[in-house]
Amino acid sequence: MQRRKLLAGIAALGAAGLAGCQSNCDEGVTLERETVFNWKMVTAWPKNFPGLGTGANELAQLIEQMSAGRIKISVFGAGELVGPFEVFDAVSQGQAELGHATAYYWKGKLPSADFFTVVPMGLTAEEMNSWLYYGGGMTLWEEAYKPFGLIPSAAGNSGTQMGGWFNREINSLADLRGLKIRIPGLGAEVYQKIGAVSVNLPGSELFQGMQTGLIDAVEFVGPYNDLAFGFHRVAKYYYTPGWQEPGSVIECMINEKAFNKLTPDLQSIVRNAMKVANLTMLSEYTARNQQALNTLVNQHNVQLRRFPQDVLLELKQASAEVVEAAAARDPLAKKVWASQKSFRDQVAPWTDLSLKSYLDLRRL
């Protein structure tokens, strides 16, 4: 209800501004403003999936409302128009104007992509947004996507994720060796480095993968999404912390040619709607995760576990090596990681002094 009120208020302000402008614009501009753009958004998520799929729907609705109906967007879930791992190419080639996904899905064609989603043991959601908006991150992201005819935008963040679901207890590093785990991004390379086997499956295939034994463990997002997928029915142990994804960016990429056909005010509306969506999704995950975790633990008897400290230290060391190796594979990736690492070193002391100190105090 609160979200609907917020969206309605934003739409009302946009409509009021539009009406005022139309009354003072010349005839040529007025005709331009009457043009309706019918866009398609393809996503990497199951249709209407909580948080991710619904976030795509709400972004589309917000753009339509803020533009007073001048941009209408049809949203397609994974597999309805293209597969979840085909979103990047579909938008680049003009099959759709928008693509809602996450950048590390495209690491095979763009080595720097990992760094625009998340780095294991890296920036939190708040720090990642700060790097994108105030640390030069967006400029680098736009540089990376420019050759593909795409304009990237942050359109959400899941916050710090969980470590994943396992069909066995993890008491030492030996318990991870040979384990088949679904995990994307640089986290997959970390698991490979310590002897596990990483498997990349789309969200729609994860439950069946666990059920059939194709995988022994699955890392997806956190309690809000994991409860919806029903992972508690195929795995017993739920591990924390999410060292592999401390603040994962959800993107909405825009076809550059389609964007350039918009009037300047519509371009501004699209860009600013992305920022609203970014804030809204992070807020929703913060609100929903503990509620879902309570259900998992209290109603479904999920065994909540923390990775042993020595395992976490091994994962931390492996993460540092994997990230540096990933950056060294590509000149742009190297430049992006240098920027992000420098920003991390700049803001980390303040995060520790302010947020961590306060959280330590709150636990007393």
Sequence and secondary structure as in RCSB ss.txt:
>XXXX:A:sequence
MQRRKLLAGIAALGAAGLAGCQSNCDEGVTLERETVFNWKMVTAWPKNFPGLGTGANELAQLIEQMSAGRIKISV
FGAGELVGPFEVFDAVSQGQAELGHATAYYWKGKLPSADFFTVVPMGLTAEEMNSWLYYGGGMTLWEEAYKPFGL
IPSAAGNSGTQMGGWFNREINSLADLRGLKIRIPGLGAEVYQKIGAVSVNLPGSELFQGMQTGLIDAVEFVGPYN
DLAFGFHRVAKYYYTPGWQEPGSVIECMINEKAFNKLTPDLQSIVRNAMKVANLTMLSEYTARNQQALNTLVNQH
NVQLRRFPQDVLLELKQASAEVVEAAAARDPLAKKVWASQKSFRDQVAPWTDLSLKSYLDLRRL
>XXXX:A:secstr
 HHHHHHHHHHHHHHHHHHHHHHHS HHHHHHHT  EEEEEEESS TT TTHHHHHHHHHHHHHHHTTTSEEEEE
E TTTSS GGGHHHHHHTTS SEEEE GGGGTTT TTGGGGT  TT   HHHHHHHHHHSSHHHHHHHHHGGGTE
E  EEEE  S   EEESS   SGGGTTT EEE  HHHHHHHHHTT EEE   GGGHHHHHHHTS SEE  S HHH
HHHHTGGGT  EEEE  TT SS EEEEEEEHHHHHTS HHHHHHHHHHHHHHHHHHHHHHHHHHHHHHHHHHHTT
  EEEE  HHHHHHHHHHHHHHHHHHHHT HHHHHHHHHHHHHHHHHHHHHIIIIIHHHHHHT 
